[in-house]
């Protein structure tokens, strides 16, 4: 059942990501919602699930883009595994550590993704730091909002049940 939820979250993130990209100038969004889902899954389910979610989401995202298939999948699977491993080793339940995990995961994803493209000689990225920093901040804010909403859902459902019983 959890796998269905992960697949659904990846599908929703991909749909939103492609929809947002159409409305923005240049065809790229300042957020990577798929990476937010991968980091969330890795923090809540561990490194192996994060790695699988990252590789699946990255490969689908690569297939939908015009880039090389596999680079995004590799970058997201590495980030998913590392985020899950760090999330298991340290207490990442407070707001600041979670925020920092989203920022660090976005920076690591950008480093692996851009590094592979540069290493293979396929593309160059002149001074990408401002774009990576803004994407990291945006991903962290969206990730924190998602954590807050998802964690509050069981309490909302329970309060509704209690009101119906009264």
N, C-alpha and C positions, 0 to 999 in steps of 0.2 A: 504494500500500500504506500509505503514511503517513496518507493521508486516512481510510482505514478505521480505523486506530488512534486518530485524533483523534475520529472519530464514536463509536467504541466507548467511549472515555474519557468523552466528554460524556454518553453514554447511561447509563453506570455511575454517574457523578456525579449525574445527574438522578434516577436510581432511588434512590440512597442518600439524596439530599437530601429527596426526598418521603417516604421511609420514616422518616428521622430527625424530620421535622417532625410526623409523626403521633404520635410518642411524647412529644414535648415539650409543655409547657404553653403555651397560646396559639397553637400551630400554627406557630411559627417556630423555626428552628434557629439556634444561635449560630455556626454555620459556614456558609460559602457554598462548598460543594464544587465547584460549577460554575465559580465565579470562580477557584478554585485550579487547575482544569484549564486555564482560559483563560490564566492567567498562566504556567503551566508550558509550554503550547504556544507562547506568545509568546516566552518566554525561549529555548526550544530551536529554534524554527523561524523566528523573525523577525516583523516587524510586520504584513506582509500576511496571513500565516497566522493570527497572533494576532487580527487584526481579523475575519477570516472566522469563526474559531472563536468569538469573542466574540459576533458578531452572530447566528450560528446558535444557540448555546447560550442566549443571552439571549432570543431570540424564542421558542424552545421553552419556556423557563422562564416567560416572560410568558404564553404560551398556557395553561400549566398552572395559573397563579395567577389571582387575581381582580382584578388590577390592569390598567392600561392596556397594551395590547399595543404594544410598540415601545420603551418607556422603558428596560426592562432590557436589551434588545438594543442600544440605542444606548449605554448606559452601559458595557456589557461590551465592545462593539466599540471604543470610545474607549480603554478601559483596555488591551485587548489590543494595539491599535496602539502606544500610548505605551510599554507595557512592552516590546514587541518592539523598538521603536526605541532605547530606552535600553539594552536588553540587547545590541544590536549595537554601540552606541557605547562602552560601558564593559565592563570585564571583570567578569562577574557569575557567576563559577564558585566563589568561596569561600562559606562558610556565611553570614557576616554580610551581604554584599551581597545574597544571595538572600533572606535573612530580611527585610531592609529593603525589597526589591522587593515581597514579598508584603504587607507592612504598608502601604507606600505605595499599592499597587494597590487594596487594600481601602478605604483612606481616599479615594482618588480615585473609586472606584466609588460609594461612599456619597455623596460630594459631588455627583457628576453625577446619580445616581438621585434623591436627596432634593431636590436643587436643581431638577430638572425638575418634580417633583411640586409643589413649592412655587411655582415660577414659573407653572405652569399653574393654580394655585389648586385643585388636586384634594385635597391633603392637607397637614397640618402635622405637623412633627416637633419637639415640644418637648424640648429638651435631649437630643439623641441621642448625645452624645459618649461616654458610658460604654459603650453598646451597640456603637458603631463601634469603640472601642478594644478591647473584648473579642473582637469578631469579627475584627479585624485580627490580634490575637495568636493566636487559634485558627487562622485561615487560614494564618498564617506557620508555625506548628508543623506543621500537616498538610502544608503544601507542602514543608517541609524533610524530613519523613519520606518523602514521596512521591519527592522528588529522590534521597534516599539509597537507597531501595529500588530505584528504576528504574535508577540508575547502577550498583548492585552486581549486577544480574541478569546482564549479560554475563559477568562474572567467575565467578559461580556456575555458569553453564552450561559455561563453559570448564573449570573445575575438575572438574566431573562427567564431561566427555568424557575428560579426562586420566586420571581414576581408572578409567574403563571400559577404556581402552587398556592399562593396566598389568595 
